[in-house]
Amino acid sequence: MTQRPSLFTLFALLLASLAFAAPAQAERIKDMGQFQGLRANQLTGYGIVVGLAGTGDDSLDYSTLGMKGAVSRFGLTLPPGVNPALKNAAAVMITAELPPFAKPGQRLDVTVSAIGKSKSLRGGTLVLAPLYGADGQIYAMVQGNLVIGGLGVDAADGSKLTVNVPSSGRIAGGATVERAVDTGFATAGQLTFNLHQFDATNAKRVTDAINAALPGAATMLDGASIAIRAEGGGDERIRLISQIENLGVQRAEPPAKVIVNARTGTVVINGAVRVGTAAVTQGKLSVSIKESPTVVQPAPFSRGQTAIEPSSEISVDQDYRPVMLVRPTASLSELVDAINRMGVPPGDLVAILEALSQAGALTAELVII
């Protein structure tokens, strides 16, 4: 009599067949790089924050000059030799990012940071200031009330309490774009897609995916850049970019690397790392010196002097750890299990990885930062 398989067994077999039949998850091209020229531009500026509750720059020269320049726009001129104490004002540096295709009239978020003696910008208002690009041109104007995520309190006895960083804040939508950046997007003869990281295999796979959707449109320039034939105006090019960005590509396995931060002892191992056969032992030698001086008193009526007699105790403790055989591993989990069985701290692990690399048993690039 033949026994029929149970419903649970059939369900498990069905799940197993689906797992083997399911293709590997592909990544979108837009997550692997970006098109050349479609990037943000950094803007910087100098300004004055007013309305502070006595936490300003006091009498710094550049703060005073900045305030004189600000009030001069309204027809107010301070007499020569007058140096006001600006306890309620502070000189600040302003930073922002101008996104691609930003048009005049659009709003930007800005970050405002004190550059002088100001302890807190809480409650301050930034006076109208320009934001400059790398070419020295004005691309935005900024003004508004600051939002500070920290606070600082000083007591009369000198004690202080600081939460987060009160000398820096943000103005949401505080800047207005005044000039657009010409990217040449609508007139360039071709589009260039740059991968985030150099990888010839990924460049080939991206090129093949684009050519499968748009035959003959893509050509590899190198292991990080792909040239794409583009025709027509801005509308056609944006549609082309949208189509390309959403194509799926199976990302190649990254090169095997072990990243070691020698300062913090942090070790990061990616999934491509393999370890060959090796024998590893790790010992620990501890030397401790204990000083126990004793006071020696002279005999009665001997006219001697009290003296201190040194007494030292030296002990040596050496941990014995047997030699461990590290067998060839086929996965990251096996490598982690082997490391955990050794029971070594991060500092000693760095030394072991370096020794394995020198012995040729570590199939990975060892990067120490």
PLY file of the C-alpha trace (Angstrom):
ply
format ascii 1.0
element vertex 369
property float x
property float y
property float z
element edge 368
property int vertex1
property int vertex2
end_header
0.00 0.00 0.00
1.42 3.35 -1.05
1.27 6.22 1.47
-0.02 9.48 0.05
1.97 12.63 0.88
0.42 14.96 3.43
-0.92 18.39 2.60
1.95 20.01 4.51
4.53 18.09 2.47
2.91 19.20 -0.80
2.83 22.79 0.39
6.52 22.67 1.35
7.44 21.22 -2.05
5.47 23.98 -3.77
7.27 26.69 -1.83
10.63 25.10 -2.63
9.84 24.98 -6.33
8.76 28.62 -6.31
11.96 29.64 -4.51
14.12 27.92 -7.14
12.05 29.31 -10.00
11.96 32.91 -8.74
14.52 35.11 -10.48
17.01 37.14 -8.51
15.76 40.59 -7.63
16.98 43.22 -10.06
17.91 46.76 -9.12
16.80 49.87 -10.94
19.40 51.70 -12.97
18.54 54.93 -11.12
19.84 53.35 -7.89
23.20 52.48 -9.44
24.31 55.94 -10.59
23.18 59.26 -11.98
23.18 61.20 -15.22
26.03 63.61 -15.72
25.09 67.24 -15.18
21.92 66.46 -13.23
23.38 67.28 -9.85
22.94 69.77 -7.05
25.15 72.85 -6.74
26.42 74.17 -3.43
25.63 77.76 -2.42
27.25 79.74 0.39
26.79 83.17 1.86
27.58 85.45 4.78
24.93 87.15 6.87
23.89 88.70 10.17
21.42 87.18 12.63
19.66 89.72 14.84
17.22 89.50 17.74
19.34 87.29 20.01
18.86 87.41 23.77
22.36 88.60 24.65
24.10 85.59 23.08
25.61 87.41 20.10
29.19 88.13 19.04
29.52 91.18 21.32
32.17 93.44 19.73
33.88 91.35 17.05
35.13 93.52 14.20
33.69 91.51 11.31
30.28 91.36 13.02
30.32 95.12 13.43
31.33 95.65 9.80
28.61 93.27 8.66
26.00 95.11 10.69
27.18 98.46 9.34
26.82 97.10 5.80
23.34 95.78 6.55
21.99 99.04 8.01
23.65 101.12 5.29
21.17 99.66 2.78
18.43 101.48 4.66
20.21 104.85 4.67
21.56 104.59 8.22
25.25 105.46 8.59
27.04 105.05 11.90
29.49 107.84 12.82
33.20 107.04 12.41
34.80 105.45 15.46
31.53 104.12 16.82
31.80 100.43 17.67
28.43 99.17 18.94
28.40 96.16 21.27
26.42 93.62 19.26
25.27 91.33 22.02
22.01 90.73 20.19
23.55 90.05 16.74
25.89 87.41 15.33
27.82 86.82 12.12
26.84 83.57 10.43
27.75 81.40 7.46
24.84 80.28 5.28
24.85 77.10 3.17
22.29 75.58 0.81
22.02 73.22 -2.15
20.55 74.30 -5.48
18.90 71.20 -7.01
19.08 70.51 -10.75
16.56 72.37 -12.93
15.70 74.75 -10.06
13.84 77.76 -11.48
13.64 81.38 -10.22
11.01 81.74 -7.54
11.40 78.28 -6.05
12.22 77.96 -2.36
15.27 76.29 -0.76
16.06 75.16 2.77
19.19 76.73 4.25
21.50 75.99 7.17
22.80 78.88 9.29
25.88 78.46 11.50
27.63 80.93 13.79
31.25 81.73 12.95
32.08 83.98 15.91
31.61 83.99 19.68
27.83 83.57 19.59
26.75 80.85 22.02
23.21 80.46 20.73
21.18 81.57 17.72
17.86 80.72 19.36
15.19 83.33 18.63
17.27 85.03 15.93
16.24 86.36 12.52
18.53 86.30 9.51
18.73 89.62 7.67
18.43 89.48 3.86
21.64 88.01 2.44
22.77 86.69 -0.99
23.90 83.12 -1.69
26.77 82.65 -4.15
27.79 79.75 -6.36
31.30 78.55 -7.14
31.44 81.00 -10.07
30.86 83.99 -7.78
27.35 84.69 -9.13
24.30 85.23 -6.92
21.83 82.38 -7.31
19.49 82.91 -4.35
18.49 85.38 -1.61
17.73 84.25 1.92
15.95 85.72 4.92
13.82 84.40 7.77
13.49 83.17 11.33
15.80 80.41 12.52
14.66 77.09 13.95
17.20 75.87 16.53
17.24 72.28 17.75
19.43 72.94 20.80
19.80 75.25 23.77
22.53 76.53 26.07
22.20 77.91 29.61
24.92 79.59 31.71
24.57 80.05 35.49
26.14 82.75 37.64
28.53 80.27 39.31
30.00 79.26 35.94
28.05 76.03 35.47
26.71 75.37 31.97
24.11 73.18 30.31
24.12 72.56 26.57
21.65 70.44 24.63
22.55 69.59 21.01
24.17 72.49 19.11
22.43 75.84 19.71
24.89 77.74 17.49
23.45 76.27 14.29
19.93 76.20 12.85
17.83 75.98 9.72
15.32 78.08 7.82
12.83 75.91 5.95
12.14 77.48 2.57
14.08 80.58 3.60
15.91 81.10 0.29
14.38 82.13 -3.03
16.08 81.08 -6.27
17.01 84.09 -8.40
19.00 82.41 -11.20
18.84 79.00 -12.90
21.92 76.91 -13.67
22.45 76.13 -17.34
23.20 72.38 -17.46
23.17 72.06 -21.26
20.76 69.17 -20.85
18.54 70.04 -23.84
21.40 70.75 -26.27
24.05 68.10 -25.53
24.61 65.54 -28.26
24.39 62.62 -25.83
23.54 61.73 -22.25
26.19 60.23 -19.96
25.25 57.89 -17.12
27.90 57.54 -14.38
27.90 54.60 -11.98
28.41 55.34 -8.29
31.36 52.93 -8.23
33.68 51.68 -10.95
32.70 48.18 -12.01
33.17 46.90 -15.56
30.60 44.12 -15.09
27.91 46.52 -13.88
28.71 48.93 -16.73
28.28 46.10 -19.24
25.01 44.96 -17.68
23.59 48.50 -17.65
24.61 48.99 -21.27
23.02 45.67 -22.28
19.79 46.54 -20.43
19.54 49.91 -22.19
20.29 48.40 -25.60
17.66 45.72 -25.00
15.04 48.43 -24.53
16.56 50.92 -27.01
18.61 48.99 -29.58
21.98 50.60 -30.30
21.42 53.59 -27.99
24.09 52.91 -25.34
27.87 52.60 -25.55
30.34 51.99 -22.72
32.90 54.79 -22.34
34.73 53.02 -19.51
33.95 50.93 -16.45
31.97 53.74 -14.83
30.35 55.73 -17.67
27.82 54.88 -20.39
27.05 57.21 -23.30
23.43 57.23 -24.48
22.33 58.66 -27.80
19.76 61.41 -27.25
17.71 63.30 -29.79
15.00 65.92 -29.67
14.32 68.52 -27.00
13.87 68.50 -23.26
10.53 66.66 -23.29
11.88 63.69 -25.26
15.04 63.55 -23.16
13.18 63.54 -19.86
10.99 60.70 -21.14
14.14 58.86 -22.22
15.73 59.30 -18.78
12.55 58.11 -17.06
12.48 54.99 -19.20
16.16 54.21 -18.62
16.11 54.84 -14.86
13.38 52.24 -14.28
15.06 49.43 -16.21
16.06 46.48 -14.04
19.67 45.25 -13.82
21.11 42.37 -11.81
23.98 43.99 -9.91
27.30 42.14 -10.08
28.80 40.74 -6.89
31.15 43.35 -5.42
34.88 42.64 -5.03
35.85 40.92 -1.81
36.89 43.51 0.78
37.56 43.66 4.49
37.32 47.22 5.85
39.17 47.79 9.13
38.97 51.00 11.14
42.18 50.86 13.16
41.08 53.70 15.47
37.76 52.25 16.61
38.42 48.56 15.99
35.42 48.28 13.65
35.65 45.47 11.09
33.25 45.16 8.13
33.39 42.05 5.91
31.31 41.81 2.74
29.73 38.62 1.43
32.35 37.96 -1.25
35.18 37.30 1.23
36.59 33.78 1.32
39.17 32.25 3.67
41.52 29.42 2.79
42.88 26.75 5.12
45.00 28.23 7.91
46.01 27.52 11.50
45.56 30.45 13.90
46.56 30.88 17.51
46.22 33.99 19.61
47.71 34.49 23.05
47.53 37.15 25.71
50.29 38.13 28.12
49.42 40.30 31.15
52.06 41.77 33.47
50.90 43.47 36.67
53.04 45.33 39.22
51.62 45.98 42.67
53.33 48.46 44.94
52.76 48.03 48.72
55.14 50.34 50.59
55.39 49.87 54.37
56.24 52.40 57.05
59.18 51.40 59.32
59.30 52.99 62.79
62.60 53.32 64.75
63.05 51.61 68.12
62.06 53.65 71.18
64.71 56.17 72.35
66.97 55.24 69.43
66.74 58.70 67.86
66.10 57.04 64.52
63.81 58.39 61.82
60.66 57.00 60.34
61.32 55.52 56.88
59.26 54.04 54.05
60.34 50.63 52.83
59.26 49.83 49.25
57.61 46.51 48.52
56.82 45.45 44.97
55.00 42.40 43.70
55.22 41.40 40.03
52.94 38.79 38.52
52.72 37.47 34.99
49.57 35.91 33.60
49.55 34.29 30.19
46.37 32.89 28.68
46.78 29.65 26.83
44.69 29.25 23.75
45.04 26.21 21.51
45.73 26.47 17.80
42.50 26.68 15.79
42.26 25.30 12.30
40.34 27.66 10.01
38.89 25.63 7.16
38.01 27.00 3.71
34.71 28.89 3.98
32.05 29.24 1.31
29.88 31.93 2.88
30.01 34.98 5.12
28.05 33.20 7.86
30.69 30.45 8.08
33.44 33.03 8.35
31.58 34.84 11.13
31.07 31.55 12.99
34.80 30.79 12.75
35.67 34.25 14.13
33.18 33.88 16.98
34.63 30.47 17.94
38.05 32.07 18.34
36.60 34.53 20.88
39.02 37.36 20.18
38.36 41.08 20.78
38.16 43.47 17.80
41.70 44.74 18.30
43.16 41.23 18.07
40.84 40.39 15.17
42.46 43.14 13.10
45.89 41.61 13.69
44.60 38.14 12.75
43.05 39.41 9.51
46.30 41.16 8.58
48.25 37.97 9.24
45.79 35.89 7.18
46.15 38.35 4.31
49.95 38.18 4.43
49.79 34.39 4.53
47.63 34.35 1.40
44.72 32.66 3.18
42.38 35.67 2.94
40.82 36.06 -0.50
39.95 39.72 -0.15
41.37 43.20 -0.28
42.27 44.39 3.20
41.51 48.11 3.52
42.68 49.82 6.72
41.30 53.32 7.35
0 1
1 2
2 3
3 4
4 5
5 6
6 7
7 8
8 9
9 10
10 11
11 12
12 13
13 14
14 15
15 16
16 17
17 18
18 19
19 20
20 21
21 22
22 23
23 24
24 25
25 26
26 27
27 28
28 29
29 30
30 31
31 32
32 33
33 34
34 35
35 36
36 37
37 38
38 39
39 40
40 41
41 42
42 43
43 44
44 45
45 46
46 47
47 48
48 49
49 50
50 51
51 52
52 53
53 54
54 55
55 56
56 57
57 58
58 59
59 60
60 61
61 62
62 63
63 64
64 65
65 66
66 67
67 68
68 69
69 70
70 71
71 72
72 73
73 74
74 75
75 76
76 77
77 78
78 79
79 80
80 81
81 82
82 83
83 84
84 85
85 86
86 87
87 88
88 89
89 90
90 91
91 92
92 93
93 94
94 95
95 96
96 97
97 98
98 99
99 100
100 101
101 102
102 103
103 104
104 105
105 106
106 107
107 108
108 109
109 110
110 111
111 112
112 113
113 114
114 115
115 116
116 117
117 118
118 119
119 120
120 121
121 122
122 123
123 124
124 125
125 126
126 127
127 128
128 129
129 130
130 131
131 132
132 133
133 134
134 135
135 136
136 137
137 138
138 139
139 140
140 141
141 142
142 143
143 144
144 145
145 146
146 147
147 148
148 149
149 150
150 151
151 152
152 153
153 154
154 155
155 156
156 157
157 158
158 159
159 160
160 161
161 162
162 163
163 164
164 165
165 166
166 167
167 168
168 169
169 170
170 171
171 172
172 173
173 174
174 175
175 176
176 177
177 178
178 179
179 180
180 181
181 182
182 183
183 184
184 185
185 186
186 187
187 188
188 189
189 190
190 191
191 192
192 193
193 194
194 195
195 196
196 197
197 198
198 199
199 200
200 201
201 202
202 203
203 204
204 205
205 206
206 207
207 208
208 209
209 210
210 211
211 212
212 213
213 214
214 215
215 216
216 217
217 218
218 219
219 220
220 221
221 222
222 223
223 224
224 225
225 226
226 227
227 228
228 229
229 230
230 231
231 232
232 233
233 234
234 235
235 236
236 237
237 238
238 239
239 240
240 241
241 242
242 243
243 244
244 245
245 246
246 247
247 248
248 249
249 250
250 251
251 252
252 253
253 254
254 255
255 256
256 257
257 258
258 259
259 260
260 261
261 262
262 263
263 264
264 265
265 266
266 267
267 268
268 269
269 270
270 271
271 272
272 273
273 274
274 275
275 276
276 277
277 278
278 279
279 280
280 281
281 282
282 283
283 284
284 285
285 286
286 287
287 288
288 289
289 290
290 291
291 292
292 293
293 294
294 295
295 296
296 297
297 298
298 299
299 300
300 301
301 302
302 303
303 304
304 305
305 306
306 307
307 308
308 309
309 310
310 311
311 312
312 313
313 314
314 315
315 316
316 317
317 318
318 319
319 320
320 321
321 322
322 323
323 324
324 325
325 326
326 327
327 328
328 329
329 330
330 331
331 332
332 333
333 334
334 335
335 336
336 337
337 338
338 339
339 340
340 341
341 342
342 343
343 344
344 345
345 346
346 347
347 348
348 349
349 350
350 351
351 352
352 353
353 354
354 355
355 356
356 357
357 358
358 359
359 360
360 361
361 362
362 363
363 364
364 365
365 366
366 367
367 368
